[in-house]
Amino acid sequence: MPFFIIIQIDYLHRLSECFNTFDANDILRLLNHAEKRCKNVNHCIETLAQAQSSFLEQVDINYSYTLAKKMEQFKSNQALGYRTAGSEAEFLTGEMLYHEMQKIGLQEVTKDGFTLDSWEFEKAKLSFTDNSGLSRCFELGGYQTNFDTQGEQQFTLVYAGRGTYCDLAPLDVRGKLVLIDINQRDEWWINYPAYQAYLRGAAAVIAVQDEGYAQVDSTALNSQDICGPANAAAFSMSKADAAVLKNLLATNNNCITVKFDAKSKVKLNQKSYNIVGKIIGKDPDSMILMSAHYDSYFAGFQDDNAAVALMMGIAKALLGSGYQPEKTLVFCAMAAEEWGVSNTRYDWSVGAYNQVFRIHPEWAGKVIANINFELPACAHDSQDVIRCVYELETYLTEFAKTVPRVEGAYPDGICIASPVLTWSDDFSIAISGIPSLVNDFAAGGFMQTHYHSQFDNDEAYDEPSYHFHHNLYGMLMLCYDRCAVAPLDFSVQLTALRNSMDTAQMNGCGAASEGLTRALDNAITHAQAVYKIVGHINSEYSHALDQGDQTAAKALYERYRPLNTALLKAFKFAEDAFVRLTWHDEPIFPHQHPQNNLACIAGALNALLSGNLTRTLDPFIGEIDNNWYAFHFENAVFRYFSDYVLHQPAHRLMWGAGRVLGQEDLSDIILSLNAKILQPNPKLENEIARLNAARQNQQKLLVRTVVEETEAVNKLAHLLKSCIK
């Protein structure tokens, strides 16, 4: 008997003894199939290769590219593009995709409607006469705010640095346009200076990207989601155009007259549609979901026309290959990814959130995996990255080894990263209970150069990368379809949780780190055991399909349907229990919120006791929750954007609801320390006492989160153990 079969026998016998729940007949059946599989490995590989080859032969990159370009015909702003949430351009694009899905042969094509806030950005043109008497006119980009001049109107324009409270305080900006510089990657989002200027009475802010985004060219404009109220108006101007205006302002006492013709309209409670098509499988209730969003800023070739077209290209190739899926393959073009709800911190991924939480909440438990696409037609780096939920990392690492190379694409191969981030729809889909992934798009320079600018066009198109992604994700969909149960390895997330623990800090405040560690070790053992069983089951199921033994395949599939349901239930529980967010939208484990704050508080206290007030403020206090913004904006602004996270109802917070574990508001000592920086030998007793109080608050929070995590880990271990009863 082959060595690996002996190892399987030993493992399964020990597993049976450990759990006393695994049916002996199941063990014998798995062993018999494993031995048969050993004799038929070559046939299995050939059969799988044939299925993949049939798909690969049908891949038509030209079809996908042409469809991506076709999407550009629909636009709200005739000069710049824009296909925004709830706009006519978005609706017409959805209609086109609806008919395209029918045309290529997808079944049960539907328009899944939902309520959102819409944005139509028609125009923003600023004209003026320069010092030489020459008439100039600049085209501006927009943000999701209300501003309608109803034709050309005259305004005063002033320059206000970075738009902070200190920049605006000496200026009279009432009724004026305020030109500011901004770096949204490294400093703050557009909502902060926009709202600060609004409170000072400004008509609108005009933002110029100073590093951060849209750095490809001095003429680049930029758009992002506003994350703020629609009445705090904002627009975008290029560096080149702003340089002209700054020179003019410098010679005119920072005050010039311009004419502005703008129309930007936000409407509440409007309608949009996600477009869904299917390839019906033998099991209509078990699904694999592929998704991409069809709204965009500017032309949006990479973000996200090429992604929608990639999804459609894969669907077309699967249909053309004649593949008959076991599960139902679902293809969903999502609306309103870039923005879709006014005046909330979590105003993007609105279409995806509605699809899985409100339109089809029953998909959680039925969809074994989601493949989401973003910016897939450019080479972000020399290595391709699949970013996934922790639980898919093990499976995808093995799968990645099977993907054939494409000449000119990703010479350093594929790597797997986890977890998914909040930047795209896969996060909303994952927390609904559907294991998700995305082709990672954060590596390389595209995000800082072309992203969300008018330079996101087909000049950055990279055909080898696009071809590779067609092959990669079409093959992955085929592999998912050969899984009887979701291939989830919970040990990866549990190990990441354990590695993120600062046990010294936990023990220092009385948190039971040893209990959590023991619970994690136990849960990891169960998770590893379950994943090995899942691997055996999926291998046997795939083997039966390769052999054409539909009776055996169906028997396996039905027998382990409850296991699949249990695994997806455990996944949803883990997402609810362990996924939290920082104030900067980064996924963390619950204990990391107070743990990170305590490290910063300790650093602040040490700096304060040594008399270094500047170091106390930055970096330490500035890294605690969202206190960074209290350095630069008045308290009314700071509180506004804190309260709308802490006190808005869940239906408005959507995918961010309950994910932030409170706020340690230190704006009071930021003000007091700023006032004392230049004082000789300032008294600091009040600030020290305030930081010590903050430390006690965070220590209590850490103790509580460790208790809650321990309980959740134990419950997950129980769910995993019950998976193999």
Residue pairs with C-beta under 8 A, 6 or more apart in sequence:
1 35
2 38
4 38
5 31
5 34
5 35
5 38
8 30
8 31
8 34
8 536
9 31
11 532
12 22
12 27
12 30
12 31
13 27
15 22
15 529
15 532
15 533
15 724
16 22
16 24
16 27
18 529
19 529
19 721
19 724
19 725
21 721
21 724
21 725
22 533
22 724
22 725
30 536
30 537
30 540
33 540
33 543
34 536
34 539
34 540
36 543
37 44
37 539
37 540
37 543
40 543
40 546
40 547
43 546
43 547
44 542
44 543
44 546
47 546
48 482
48 542
48 546
51 323
51 478
52 475
52 478
54 321
54 322
54 323
55 317
55 318
55 321
55 323
55 474
55 475
55 478
56 317
56 404
56 471
56 474
56 475
57 321
58 316
58 317
58 318
58 320
58 321
59 313
59 314
59 317
59 467
59 470
59 471
59 474
60 313
60 316
60 317
61 313
61 463
61 466
61 467
61 470
63 309
63 312
63 313
63 316
64 306
64 309
64 310
64 312
64 313
64 466
64 470
65 306
65 309
65 377
65 458
65 461
65 463
65 466
66 309
67 100
67 305
67 308
67 309
67 312
67 313
68 301
68 305
68 306
68 308
68 309
68 377
68 458
69 301
69 305
69 458
70 96
71 83
71 93
71 96
71 294
71 296
71 300
71 305
71 308
71 309
72 81
72 299
72 300
72 301
72 305
74 83
74 89
74 90
74 92
74 93
74 96
75 81
75 82
75 83
75 89
75 299
76 82
76 83
76 84
76 87
76 88
76 89
76 120
76 121
76 122
77 121
77 122
77 123
77 142
79 123
79 139
80 139
80 141
80 221
80 298
80 454
81 296
81 297
81 298
81 299
81 300
81 454
82 89
82 121
82 142
82 223
82 296
82 297
82 298
83 89
83 90
83 93
83 294
83 295
83 296
83 300
84 90
84 118
84 119
84 120
84 121
84 144
84 295
84 296
84 297
84 338
84 339
85 116
85 117
85 118
85 119
85 144
85 272
85 295
85 335
85 336
85 338
85 339
85 340
85 350
85 351
86 116
86 117
86 118
86 119
86 267
86 270
86 271
86 272
86 335
86 336
86 340
87 118
87 119
87 120
87 121
88 120
90 272
90 294
90 295
90 335
90 336
91 272
91 273
93 294
93 295
94 111
94 272
94 273
94 275
94 294
94 333
94 335
97 275
97 294
97 308
97 312
97 333
98 109
98 111
98 275
100 312
101 109
101 275
101 277
101 312
101 315
101 331
102 109
102 277
104 312
104 315
104 316
104 319
105 316
105 319
106 277
106 278
106 279
106 315
106 319
106 331
107 277
107 278
107 279
107 280
108 276
108 277
108 278
108 280
109 275
109 276
109 277
109 278
110 275
110 276
110 277
111 273
111 274
111 275
111 276
112 273
112 274
112 275
112 276
112 355
112 359
112 360
113 271
113 272
113 273
113 359
114 271
114 272
114 273
114 274
114 351
114 354
114 355
114 358
114 359
115 269
115 270
115 271
115 354
116 270
116 271
116 272
116 335
116 336
116 340
116 341
116 350
116 351
116 354
117 144
117 266
117 267
117 268
117 269
117 270
117 340
117 341
117 342
118 266
118 267
118 270
118 272
119 144
119 264
119 265
119 266
119 267
119 339
120 263
120 264
120 265
120 267
121 142
121 263
121 264
121 265
122 263
122 264
122 265
123 261
123 262
123 263
124 139
124 140
124 141
124 142
124 235
124 260
124 261
124 262
124 263
124 264
125 137
125 138
125 139
125 140
125 260
125 261
125 262
126 137
126 138
126 140
126 177
126 206
126 237
126 258
126 259
126 260
127 135
127 136
127 137
127 138
127 152
127 258
127 259
127 260
127 261
128 135
128 136
128 157
128 245
128 248
128 256
128 257
128 258
128 259
129 135
129 136
130 136
130 244
130 248
131 248
131 251
136 244
138 237
138 238
138 241
139 221
140 206
140 221
140 235
140 236
140 237
140 262
141 221
141 222
141 223
141 235
141 236
141 237
141 297
141 298
141 454
142 223
142 234
142 235
142 236
142 262
142 264
143 190
143 194
143 223
143 224
143 225
143 226
143 233
143 234
143 235
143 236
143 264
144 225
144 226
144 230
144 264
144 266
144 339
144 342
144 347
145 194
145 204
145 226
145 230
145 231
145 232
145 233
145 234
145 264
145 266
146 230
146 231
146 233
146 264
146 265
146 266
147 203
147 204
147 233
147 235
147 262
147 263
147 264
148 262
148 263
148 264
148 265
149 260
149 261
149 262
149 263
151 261
152 259
152 260
152 261
153 259
153 260
153 261
154 257
154 258
154 259
154 260
155 175
155 176
155 177
155 203
155 257
155 258
155 259
155 260
156 175
156 176
156 177
156 255
156 256
156 257
156 258
157 176
157 177
157 178
157 179
157 206
157 245
157 249
157 255
157 256
157 257
157 258
158 171
158 173
158 176
158 177
158 178
158 179
158 249
158 254
158 255
159 178
159 179
159 180
159 245
159 246
159 249
159 254
160 167
160 168
160 171
160 173
160 178
160 179
160 180
160 197
161 167
161 180
161 181
162 180
162 181
162 182
162 187
162 193
162 632
163 178
163 180
163 181
163 182
163 192
163 193
163 194
163 196
163 197
163 205
163 207
164 193
164 196
164 632
164 633
165 196
165 632
165 633
165 634
165 637
166 632
167 180
168 178
168 196
168 197
168 200
171 178
171 200
171 254
173 197
173 200
173 201
173 202
174 200
174 201
174 202
175 201
175 202
175 203
176 202
176 203
177 202
177 203
177 204
177 205
177 206
177 258
177 260
178 197
178 202
178 204
178 205
178 206
179 206
179 208
179 237
179 242
179 245
179 246
179 249
180 193
180 197
180 205
180 206
180 207
180 208
181 207
181 208
181 210
181 242
182 188
182 190
182 193
182 207
182 208
182 209
182 210
182 212
183 209
183 210
183 211
183 212
184 190
184 209
184 212
184 213
184 224
185 211
185 212
185 213
185 448
186 211
186 212
187 212
188 628
188 629
188 632
188 633
189 224
189 227
190 205
190 207
190 224
190 226
190 227
190 228
190 234
191 226
191 227
191 228
191 232
191 641
192 629
192 632
192 633
192 637
192 641
193 205
193 207
193 633
194 205
194 207
194 226
194 228
194 232
194 233
194 234
195 228
195 229
195 232
195 637
195 640
195 641
196 633
196 634
196 637
197 204
197 205
197 232
198 229
198 231
198 232
198 233
199 634
199 636
199 637
203 233
204 233
204 234
204 235
204 262
205 232
205 233
205 234
205 235
206 234
206 235
206 236
206 237
206 242
207 222
207 234
207 235
207 236
207 237
208 236
208 237
208 238
208 239
208 242
209 215
209 220
209 222
209 236
209 239
210 239
212 448
213 222
213 224
213 447
213 448
213 451
213 452
213 453
214 220
214 221
214 222
214 449
214 450
214 451
214 452
214 453
214 455
215 448
215 449
216 449
216 450
216 453
216 455
217 455
218 238
218 239
218 240
218 243
219 238
219 239
219 240
219 241
220 238
220 239
220 453
220 454
220 455
221 236
221 237
221 238
221 298
221 453
221 454
222 236
222 452
222 453
223 236
223 297
223 298
223 452
223 453
224 452
225 338
225 339
225 347
225 348
226 232
226 234
226 339
226 342
226 347
227 344
227 345
227 347
227 641
228 343
228 641
229 342
229 343
230 266
230 342
230 343
233 264
235 262
235 264
237 245
245 256
248 256
249 255
249 256
266 342
268 342
272 335
272 336
272 340
272 351
273 335
274 332
274 333
274 334
274 335
274 351
274 354
274 355
274 359
275 294
275 332
275 333
276 330
276 331
276 332
276 333
277 315
277 330
277 331
278 328
278 329
278 330
278 331
279 315
279 318
279 319
279 323
279 325
279 328
279 329
279 331
280 325
280 328
281 287
281 324
281 325
281 326
281 327
281 328
281 329
281 481
282 324
282 325
282 326
282 327
283 326
283 327
283 328
283 557
284 328
285 328
285 366
286 326
286 327
286 328
286 366
286 368
286 564
287 327
287 328
287 329
287 330
287 363
287 366
287 367
287 368
288 325
288 327
288 328
288 329
288 330
288 367
288 368
288 369
288 370
288 371
288 477
288 480
288 481
289 330
289 332
289 363
289 367
289 369
289 370
289 371
289 429
289 434
290 311
290 314
290 315
290 329
290 330
290 331
290 332
290 370
290 371
290 372
290 373
290 473
290 477
291 311
291 331
291 332
291 333
291 334
291 352
291 370
291 371
291 372
291 373
291 425
291 426
291 429
292 304
292 307
292 308
292 310
292 311
292 333
292 334
292 372
292 373
292 374
293 304
293 307
293 308
293 333
293 334
293 335
293 336
293 337
293 338
293 351
293 352
293 425
294 304
294 305
294 308
294 333
294 334
294 335
295 304
295 335
295 336
295 337
295 338
295 351
296 303
296 304
296 305
296 338
297 303
297 338
297 452
297 453
297 456
298 452
298 453
298 454
298 456
298 457
299 305
299 454
299 456
299 457
300 456
301 377
301 456
301 457
301 458
301 460
301 461
302 375
302 376
302 377
302 378
302 446
302 450
302 451
302 456
302 460
303 374
303 375
303 451
303 452
303 456
304 337
304 373
304 374
304 375
306 375
306 376
306 377
306 461
306 466
307 373
307 374
307 375
307 376
307 377
308 333
308 373
310 373
310 376
310 377
310 466
310 469
310 470
310 473
311 331
311 333
311 373
312 331
313 470
314 470
314 473
314 474
314 477
315 329
315 331
317 470
317 474
318 325
318 329
318 474
318 477
323 478
325 481
326 481
326 482
326 545
326 553
326 557
327 368
327 480
327 481
329 477
329 481
330 367
332 355
334 351
334 352
334 355
334 425
335 350
335 351
336 350
336 351
337 348
337 349
337 350
337 351
337 352
337 424
337 425
338 348
339 347
339 348
339 350
340 347
340 348
340 350
340 351
341 347
341 350
341 652
341 654
343 644
344 644
344 648
344 652
344 653
344 654
345 641
345 644
345 645
345 653
345 656
346 653
346 654
346 655
346 656
346 657
349 422
349 424
349 425
349 427
349 428
349 654
349 655
350 654
351 425
352 425
352 428
352 429
353 428
353 654
353 655
355 363
356 363
356 364
356 428
356 429
356 432
356 434
357 428
357 432
357 654
361 432
363 432
363 434
364 432
364 433
364 434
364 568
364 572
365 433
365 565
365 568
365 569
365 572
367 434
368 435
368 480
368 483
368 485
368 486
368 564
368 568
369 392
369 434
369 435
369 436
369 437
369 480
369 486
370 426
370 429
370 430
370 434
370 435
370 436
370 437
371 436
371 437
371 438
371 473
371 476
371 477
372 424
372 425
372 426
372 429
372 436
372 437
372 438
373 438
373 439
373 469
373 473
374 423
374 424
374 438
374 439
374 441
375 439
375 441
375 446
375 451
376 439
376 441
376 465
376 466
376 469
377 460
377 461
377 462
377 463
377 465
377 466
377 469
378 446
378 460
378 461
378 462
378 465
379 409
379 410
379 444
379 462
379 464
379 465
380 440
380 441
380 442
380 443
380 444
380 446
381 410
381 412
381 443
381 444
382 410
382 411
382 412
383 410
383 412
383 413
383 414
383 415
383 443
384 409
384 410
384 413
384 414
384 415
384 439
384 440
384 465
384 468
384 469
384 472
385 414
385 415
385 416
385 417
385 439
385 440
385 443
386 396
386 400
386 414
386 415
386 416
386 417
386 437
386 438
386 439
386 440
387 416
387 417
387 418
387 419
387 420
387 421
387 426
387 437
387 438
387 439
387 440
388 396
388 416
388 417
388 418
388 419
388 420
388 435
388 436
388 437
388 438
389 418
389 419
389 420
389 430
389 435
389 436
389 437
389 493
389 571
389 575
390 418
390 419
390 490
390 492
390 493
390 496
391 435
391 488
391 489
391 490
391 492
391 493
391 571
391 574
392 418
392 435
392 437
392 487
392 488
392 489
393 416
393 418
393 489
393 492
394 487
394 489
394 491
394 492
394 531
395 487
395 488
395 489
396 416
396 437
396 476
397 416
399 476
399 479
400 413
400 414
400 415
400 416
402 475
403 414
403 471
403 472
403 475
404 471
405 468
406 464
406 467
406 468
406 471
407 464
408 464
409 462
409 464
409 465
409 467
409 468
410 465
410 468
414 472
417 440
418 492
418 496
419 430
419 493
419 496
419 579
419 587
420 426
420 427
420 430
420 436
420 437
420 438
420 587
421 427
421 442
421 586
421 587
422 581
422 585
422 586
422 587
422 655
423 441
423 442
424 438
424 441
425 438
426 436
426 437
426 438
427 436
427 587
427 655
428 654
428 655
429 436
430 436
430 575
430 579
431 575
431 576
431 579
431 655
432 572
432 575
433 568
433 569
433 571
433 572
433 575
435 486
435 488
435 568
435 571
439 469
439 473
441 447
446 460
449 455
450 456
450 460
480 487
482 538
482 541
482 542
482 545
483 538
483 541
483 542
484 537
484 538
484 540
484 541
484 556
484 557
484 560
484 564
485 534
485 537
485 538
485 560
485 563
485 564
485 567
486 534
486 564
486 567
486 568
486 571
487 531
487 534
487 535
487 538
488 531
488 534
488 567
488 570
488 571
489 527
489 528
489 531
490 523
490 527
490 530
490 531
490 570
490 571
490 574
490 716
490 720
491 524
491 527
491 528
491 531
493 574
493 578
494 520
494 523
494 524
494 527
494 713
494 716
495 520
495 524
496 589
497 520
497 578
497 589
497 709
497 713
498 517
498 520
498 521
498 524
500 588
500 589
500 591
500 592
500 595
501 513
501 516
501 517
501 591
501 595
502 595
502 599
503 513
503 517
505 595
505 598
505 599
505 702
506 512
506 513
506 516
506 591
506 595
506 702
506 706
507 513
509 598
509 699
509 702
509 703
510 699
510 703
511 591
511 699
511 702
511 703
511 706
511 707
512 703
512 706
512 707
512 710
513 706
515 706
515 710
516 706
516 709
516 710
516 713
519 710
519 713
519 714
519 717
520 713
522 714
522 717
523 713
523 714
523 716
523 717
523 720
526 717
526 720
526 721
527 717
527 720
529 724
530 567
530 720
530 723
530 724
533 724
534 563
534 567
537 556
537 560
537 563
540 556
541 553
541 556
541 557
541 560
544 550
544 552
544 553
544 556
545 553
563 723
563 724
566 719
566 722
566 723
567 723
569 719
570 716
570 719
570 720
570 723
573 712
573 715
573 716
573 719
574 716
577 590
577 708
577 709
577 712
577 715
577 716
578 589
578 590
578 709
578 712
579 587
579 659
580 587
580 588
580 589
580 590
580 592
580 593
580 659
580 660
580 661
581 587
581 588
581 656
581 659
581 660
582 588
582 593
582 596
582 660
583 625
583 626
583 645
583 660
583 663
584 626
585 656
588 596
589 709
590 661
590 705
590 708
590 709
591 702
591 705
591 706
591 709
593 660
593 661
593 662
593 701
593 705
594 661
594 698
594 699
594 701
594 702
594 705
595 702
596 623
597 624
597 625
597 664
597 694
597 698
598 695
598 698
598 699
598 702
600 619
600 620
600 621
600 623
600 624
601 620
601 624
601 691
601 694
601 695
601 698
602 695
603 619
603 620
604 616
604 620
604 621
604 624
604 691
605 688
605 691
605 692
605 695
607 613
607 615
607 616
607 620
608 616
608 684
608 687
608 688
608 691
609 688
613 673
613 676
613 677
613 682
613 684
614 677
616 673
616 687
617 631
617 670
617 673
617 674
618 631
621 627
621 666
621 669
621 670
621 673
622 628
622 631
624 664
624 666
624 694
625 663
625 664
625 665
626 638
626 641
626 642
626 663
627 664
627 665
627 666
627 667
627 670
629 637
629 638
629 641
630 638
630 666
630 667
630 670
630 671
631 670
631 674
635 667
638 667
642 663
642 665
645 653
645 656
645 660
645 663
646 660
646 662
646 663
650 657
650 658
651 657
661 701
661 705
662 701
664 694
664 697
664 698
666 690
666 691
666 694
668 690
669 686
669 687
669 690
669 691
672 686
672 687
673 687
676 682
676 684
